[in-house]
């Protein structure tokens, strides 16, 4: 009986840890907001030079990371003004979606990859950072990550050679 008493709390601890680590998994944005608190982003365009995103060539074998970093590099000012819906603001001190791609966070976070592709597609349609934020807040920032990655990878790969 004592063994069972110890096993259940251990099981709960593992489940809770897995849920926290899955914070970057794809979920409804409003659920993420409720789970991780206030969103952080810059309300206005930058007044100082922005940091570069990491070099895409280091991610050639990871198509999703390659695409996400390549797109992020093309729209740093917009991403500076867009929040990230994963818990990186609390765990890594990020202040906007741009920070996910000036660090290695964007390599492993599918939600950040999805958000940067969504932001890119919205910007390409002429949407402002404020309009992109509103769309994300409504929870409509979902895109076909794999489909977009494969489409953009072949296009972007040509540009890096």
Secondary structure, DSSP 8 states (H G I E B T S, - for coil): -HHHHHHHHHHHHHHHHHHHHGGGS---HHHHHHHH------SS--SS-------GGGGTT-HHHHHHHHHHHH-HHHHHTS---STHHHHT---SGGGGGSSTHHHH-HHHHHHHHHHHHHHHTT--HHHHHHHHHTT-----HHHHHHHHHHHHHHHH-
